[in-house]
Amino acid sequence: MTRVPGDRLGARPSSRAMRWMVALVALLPLTLLTNDSELAFDVRTKGALLWLLCILPAWIYFRIPASRRPPLPIFPMVSAVYGVYYAIPGVMGAVNLAYNPNQVRITLLDPRVAFDLPMDIALWGWIMLLIGYAAVAAVRKVRRASEAAWPIQPLVPWLLRMLMVGIATDLARGVLYLPSPLVGAADFLGLLGRFAIATLLAINVRGHLTRQQRFIVLGGFAVDLLVLISSGSIAQAMLFMLLLLVAQYTAGGRIRRGWLLAGAVAVVSAVAIKGILKDYRRQVWFTGVELSVPNKAALMATLVQNRVNSEGVVGTVVSGWETAVARSATLDLLADVVQRTPRDIPYWGGHTYLSLVGLAVPRVLWPNKPTKTLGQDFGHRYSFIETWDTSTSINVPFLIEFYMNFGMTGVLVGMFITGMIYRILDSLLNVPGQSILRSLASLAILMPLLNIESDFSLVFGGIFLNAVAFYVVLRYLRSRIPAPEGVRPPVVLRPAAVAGTSLGRG
């Protein structure tokens, strides 16, 4: 079969350099074990072990020859995020980070006794997840994909249209009320726009965009980033930037100093914005006044400027950092839940998984599909929010969800199953040798897996429908590309095939 240049993965940073970077990331936090802390040293040692186990997948990934490893480092990234949320606070001896009466009502926990079991839960939960991942790998061998390497340059006009539709949808959502059956469709159109930006970036890495097209992509990126930030979700904005960075890497582009500098500026800016988000959300969400995206951006800029005027640049960043740390103190949240369950609050017995019913049915086909209210229910059940508060939602990480439903047994079994799901998704959507188009679509589908601070249905619930929708889109896009001479049309799999598998030959 003839191969056509342009639709294959290009050169990447050397695996040896990446392994050195992974080793540095693994070892640096361990120097924090010398910090003074009331947390028992054996608990901190378990945190260090957990951190090393969380970095292990990245080390293994970069030891595999580039031609035989999955093109997307999704599982290593998920692993690192888990380590940041659960291992790093223990290694640092930094606990009670979430204690802030102005945010959530987590009581002060005794560092001498309150974190032993939570750290065991986090450690053994991750070990079971790795075992589940390895178990599927042992019985399901991933074979290198054999896909026709069609050029993706002819897709540029279609991708630009998708970009415009995605941005228009996101802008419209900022000023219009959408009925609940249309929210899912609007979410997908926005995701499609971000996929278009990532794919255009990959094409630009190959040098196939004109100056005008690059300007359009840059403008689309700026508008989309502004929309995400103005929504009040900094995490979503950072995930968007991470998606583009991974797309650059997947396409074979070098991670240049300019990218690193831009990333550093973005992180500092995001941290600064974190400090004013509470005031911003109060004025945008709870006043009843509808603001356009430009007005939201202006309000956020004003709030940041006011904070800088009162506290200075350093004070603004420090304040934002404290807020960000408190919001991501998942180990504190786990410890609080463990301390009160089932002593004061009974196990939920699987109640939180009722939202998985109808998972594969779009709301547009089931208008009365039950609405997910777990963030509110959890906040009230554990008294993290006041009884009169019907708007604040508390994230429930799926590790904590396993425990508060079924205790330690739920953690061990649930994390084992979660590991199996990660591996299955990898084997379906992240196959060595697959085309760059499939890789970027898979990247857009799988990025929500990094959101481990959310409950099970939020992390995994949208993957099936998004995979099916992307399958349809990719089939259509492939039909727009003329087949190169000597290349057979891609094989169309049976409709009954799993959505991810079908994507491979779309």
Secondary structure, DSSP 8 states (H G I E B T S, - for coil): ----TTSS----S-HHHHHHHHHHHHHGGGGGGGS--SS-HHHHHHHHHHHHHHHHHHHHHHHS-TTTS-SS-HHHHHHHHHIIIIIHHHHHT---TT-BTTTB------TTTTTHHHHHHHHHHHHHHHHHHHHHHHHS-----------SGGGHHHHHHHHHHHHHHHHHHTTS---HHHHHHHHHHHHHHHHHHHHHHHHHHTT---HHHHHHHHHHHHHHHHHHHHTT-HHHHHHHHHHHHHHHHHTT----HHHHHHHHHHHHHHHHHHTTHHHHHHHHHSS-----HHHHHHHHHHHHHHHHHHHHHHHHHHHHHHHHHHHT-HHHHHHHHHHHTTTTS---TTGGGGGGTTTTS-TTT-TT-----HHHHHHHHTTSS-TT--S------HHHHHHHHHHHHHHHHHHHHHHHHHHHHHHHH--TT--HHHHHHHHHHHGGGG-TTS-HHHHHTTHHHHHHHHHHHHHHHHHHS---TT--------TTS-HHHHHTT-
